[in-house]
Each structure stands twice: as structure tokens, then as C-alpha cells.
Amino acid sequence: MPAVLIAAVALALLAIVLWQRNRRLERERYIRDYVWPKGLLDRLGKRRPDLPIKDRALVARGLRQFFLAHLRSGRRFVSMPSQVADDLWHEFILYTKGYDAFCQQAFGRFLHHTPAVVLGDDQQNNEGLRRCWYWCCKEENIDTRQPSRLPLLFALDTKLGIADGFVYTPDCKALAAGGGSGGQCGADLGSGAGSDGASGDDSGGGDSGDGGGGCGGGGD
């Protein structure tokens, strides 16, 4: 192959890589700067009347973190770890035209809502939760395998006292000794995870048998 042709192909590939990177950065910026539909946080307040406006705004930050995790994972399946953020997501979906427009701009396609669970026997759910953990930790510069604290999305339900919420703790030793608040250990979510947060061996996580139910998650 002539050197000129090789150089042309290399430049074309570089241009594609740069375009994809810039497109992802544009989508990240869109998600971070997106203005929620008028009245959305009020709707969350009706569903969760004990939450003051400042706490509802914190939930909105958590939902943005979830959307960013989905985008940064390459738009792969991610599970929702927070019940209260899931409540806000439900309310957002009810703004059908606005939600569809948001998805098209943020992801290039519609983000469907699917059930999610804590680490258990289902490989897809496990990978989705671990992937969400990985990217939420990366967002806040937290060590995914030895976290000293929880990323916002995983801390929301406990922080806000959500009775039916998911419970996580970063300290596996305290949890094993009964000194934690119960629920799921954050370090378990990071164990065996690859560069995108997916685990090559989901059997290592275990199931706490606690931590809340509900739904959430995203993917095709």
C-alpha cells in the first residue's frame, strides 16, 4: 500500500476518533447543563412530601450522575442504585416529548427504563450496577475497589432517609462485623470490575439480601 494512502487512512481514522470524542464531550456538557422541565422537582415533592427543595435539587444531581454514567459507559446497560433518583426519573419520563428530546440530544437514542436489583444471580443486573458504580466513582475521583466514601448516587437514599431506598456502605469490614448500616458494600461493586465497570466474574459480588428494591436502570 502506497505511503500516501496509508497516511490518508490514518488521518481519516484520527478524524473519526476526534469527532467521536468531541461528540461525547458535547453530550456530557449537555447533560450537565440541562435545565429540567418546569415543575419537575415539584412533582417529586408530591411523591416525596418530606423532601425539601434543597434535597430535591440533590436528587436531581444524582440523576444527572446516572445519565452521565450511561453515556460514559458507551451507552451500555447501567442499573439505578437510588430509589429516590428513580422516582425523579419516573416523573421526568412523564414529560414525554421533553424526555425524548433530552435522550436524543444526550445519547443519540431513547434511554429505556428497566428494572434493577442489588448484586445477585443475574449477570446483566450485576454488570449494570457495577458499571454504574465505576463511572459514578470516576466522576468523584473515588477508588472503585477501596472507596473511602460513596458517590452521590449511591449515598442518596441513606443520606435523605428514604424508607424504601437502597442502602450502601463503603466499608466492607464494618458491614461484615455488623457495624455498618446494612445493605450493599461498595467495594463489592468494584471487585472484579474492568475498565468500564463490568465484571468478568459476577459470582464474586454476592447478594446482601438487603438494600432495597424498586426499579431503575437503562440500556437498549
C-alpha positions as CSV (number, residue, x, y, z in Angstrom):
1,M,0.0,0.0,0.0
2,P,1.5,3.4,-1.0
3,A,2.7,5.6,1.9
4,V,0.3,8.4,0.8
5,L,-2.7,6.1,1.0
6,I,-1.6,4.8,4.4
7,A,-1.3,8.4,5.7
8,A,-4.7,9.2,4.3
9,V,-6.3,6.3,6.0
10,A,-4.5,7.1,9.3
11,L,-5.8,10.7,9.1
12,A,-9.3,9.6,8.4
13,L,-9.3,7.3,11.4
14,L,-7.9,10.0,13.6
15,A,-10.6,12.4,12.4
16,I,-13.2,9.8,13.3
17,V,-11.7,9.3,16.8
18,L,-11.6,13.0,17.4
19,W,-15.1,13.5,16.1
20,Q,-16.4,10.8,18.5
21,R,-14.5,12.3,21.4
22,N,-15.8,15.8,20.7
23,R,-19.4,14.4,20.3
24,R,-19.2,12.6,23.7
25,L,-17.9,15.8,25.4
26,E,-20.7,17.8,23.8
27,R,-23.2,15.3,25.2
28,E,-21.6,15.3,28.6
29,R,-21.9,19.1,28.6
30,Y,-25.5,18.9,27.5
31,I,-26.4,16.6,30.4
32,R,-24.5,18.7,33.0
33,D,-26.2,22.0,31.8
34,Y,-29.6,20.6,31.0
35,V,-32.4,22.7,32.5
36,W,-35.1,20.4,34.0
37,P,-38.7,20.8,32.8
38,K,-40.7,23.4,34.8
39,G,-42.4,21.8,37.7
40,L,-40.4,18.5,37.6
41,L,-39.0,18.9,41.2
42,D,-42.5,19.9,42.4
43,R,-43.8,16.6,41.1
44,L,-41.1,14.8,43.1
45,G,-42.2,16.8,46.1
46,K,-45.7,15.5,45.7
47,R,-44.4,11.9,45.5
48,R,-41.9,12.5,48.4
49,P,-43.5,15.3,50.5
50,D,-40.9,15.0,53.2
51,L,-38.2,16.2,50.9
52,P,-37.5,20.0,51.0
53,I,-36.5,21.7,47.7
54,K,-32.7,21.6,48.5
55,D,-32.9,17.8,48.9
56,R,-34.9,17.5,45.7
57,A,-32.2,19.5,43.9
58,L,-29.6,17.0,45.3
59,V,-31.7,14.2,43.9
60,A,-31.6,15.9,40.5
61,R,-27.8,16.0,40.8
62,G,-27.8,12.3,41.4
63,L,-30.0,11.6,38.3
64,R,-27.5,13.6,36.2
65,Q,-24.8,11.4,37.6
66,F,-26.7,8.3,36.5
67,F,-27.2,9.7,32.9
68,L,-23.5,10.6,32.7
69,A,-22.6,7.0,33.8
70,H,-24.8,5.6,31.0
71,L,-23.1,7.9,28.4
72,R,-19.6,7.4,29.6
73,S,-20.0,3.6,29.7
74,G,-20.5,3.8,25.9
75,R,-24.3,3.9,26.4
76,R,-24.2,0.4,27.8
77,F,-26.7,-1.0,30.3
78,V,-26.5,0.6,33.8
79,S,-28.6,-0.1,36.8
80,M,-30.2,2.6,39.0
81,P,-28.9,2.3,42.6
82,S,-31.1,5.0,44.2
83,Q,-34.9,4.7,44.7
84,V,-35.4,8.4,45.1
85,A,-33.4,9.2,42.0
86,D,-35.5,6.6,40.2
87,D,-38.7,8.4,41.4
88,L,-37.4,11.6,39.7
89,W,-36.6,9.6,36.6
90,H,-40.2,8.3,36.5
91,E,-41.5,11.8,36.8
92,F,-39.1,13.0,34.0
93,I,-40.3,10.3,31.7
94,L,-43.9,11.6,32.1
95,Y,-42.8,14.7,30.2
96,T,-42.8,12.5,27.1
97,K,-41.7,15.0,24.4
98,G,-39.2,16.6,26.7
99,Y,-37.7,13.3,27.8
100,D,-37.5,12.0,24.3
101,A,-35.8,15.2,23.1
102,F,-33.3,15.0,26.1
103,C,-32.4,11.4,25.2
104,Q,-31.8,12.1,21.6
105,Q,-29.5,15.0,22.4
106,A,-27.8,13.3,25.3
107,F,-27.4,9.8,23.9
108,G,-28.5,9.8,20.3
109,R,-31.3,7.4,21.1
110,F,-34.1,6.8,23.6
111,L,-33.0,5.6,27.1
112,H,-35.5,2.9,28.3
113,H,-36.4,2.3,31.9
114,T,-35.8,-1.2,33.1
115,P,-36.0,-3.0,36.5
116,A,-32.8,-3.2,38.6
117,V,-31.8,-5.1,41.7
118,V,-28.8,-5.3,44.1
119,L,-26.0,-7.7,43.3
120,G,-27.4,-11.2,42.9
121,D,-27.5,-14.1,40.5
122,D,-28.5,-12.1,37.4
123,Q,-25.3,-11.3,35.4
124,Q,-26.8,-8.4,33.4
125,N,-28.1,-6.7,36.5
126,N,-24.8,-7.2,38.3
127,E,-22.8,-5.8,35.4
128,G,-25.2,-2.8,35.1
129,L,-24.8,-2.0,38.8
130,R,-21.0,-2.4,38.8
131,R,-20.8,-0.3,35.6
132,C,-22.8,2.5,37.3
133,W,-20.6,2.3,40.4
134,Y,-17.5,2.5,38.3
135,W,-18.5,5.6,36.4
136,C,-20.0,7.4,39.4
137,C,-16.8,6.8,41.4
138,K,-14.7,8.1,38.5
139,E,-16.9,11.2,38.4
140,E,-16.0,11.9,42.0
141,N,-12.4,10.6,42.0
142,I,-13.2,7.7,44.3
143,D,-11.2,4.5,44.3
144,T,-13.7,1.9,43.0
145,R,-12.1,-1.0,44.9
146,Q,-11.2,0.7,48.2
147,P,-13.7,3.6,48.5
148,S,-13.4,5.9,51.5
149,R,-16.9,7.2,50.8
150,L,-19.8,6.7,48.4
151,P,-20.5,8.6,45.3
152,L,-23.6,10.8,45.5
153,L,-26.0,8.5,43.6
154,F,-25.2,5.5,45.9
155,A,-25.4,7.7,49.0
156,L,-28.7,9.5,48.2
157,D,-31.3,7.2,49.8
158,T,-29.5,6.8,53.1
159,K,-28.5,10.5,53.2
160,L,-32.1,11.6,52.7
161,G,-33.6,8.9,54.9
162,I,-35.6,7.2,52.1
163,A,-37.5,4.4,53.9
164,D,-37.8,2.2,50.9
165,G,-34.4,3.2,49.5
166,F,-31.2,1.3,48.6
167,V,-28.6,1.1,51.4
168,Y,-24.9,1.1,50.6
169,T,-21.8,1.5,52.7
170,P,-18.2,1.9,51.6
171,D,-16.7,-0.1,54.5
172,C,-17.0,-3.9,53.9
173,K,-15.3,-4.8,57.2
174,A,-17.8,-2.7,59.2
175,L,-20.6,-4.3,57.3
176,A,-19.3,-7.8,57.8
177,A,-18.9,-7.1,61.5
178,G,-22.3,-5.7,61.8
179,G,-21.1,-2.2,62.4
180,G,-22.4,-0.8,59.1
181,S,-25.9,0.3,58.3
182,G,-26.7,-2.9,56.4
183,G,-27.2,-3.2,52.7
184,Q,-24.6,-3.5,50.0
185,C,-20.9,-2.9,50.3
186,G,-19.4,-0.5,47.8
187,A,-16.1,-2.3,47.5
188,D,-18.0,-5.5,46.4
189,L,-19.4,-3.5,43.5
190,G,-15.8,-2.6,42.4
191,S,-14.4,-6.1,42.8
192,G,-13.6,-7.9,39.6
193,A,-14.6,-4.8,37.5
194,G,-13.0,-4.0,34.3
195,S,-12.1,-0.6,32.8
196,D,-15.8,0.1,32.0
197,G,-17.0,-1.2,35.4
198,A,-18.3,-4.5,34.1
199,S,-17.2,-7.6,35.9
200,G,-15.5,-10.6,34.3
201,D,-16.8,-12.8,37.1
202,D,-20.0,-11.7,38.7
203,S,-20.1,-14.6,41.2
204,G,-17.6,-12.8,43.4
205,G,-20.0,-10.0,44.5
206,G,-22.6,-11.9,46.5
207,D,-26.0,-10.9,47.5
208,S,-26.5,-8.9,50.7
209,G,-30.2,-9.8,50.8
210,D,-30.9,-6.3,51.8
211,G,-30.6,-2.8,50.4
212,G,-34.0,-2.1,48.9
213,G,-36.0,-2.9,45.9
214,G,-37.5,-0.8,43.2
215,C,-36.7,-0.2,39.6
216,G,-34.3,1.7,37.5
217,G,-31.5,1.1,35.0
218,G,-31.0,2.0,31.4
219,G,-30.0,0.4,28.2
220,D,-31.3,-0.8,24.9
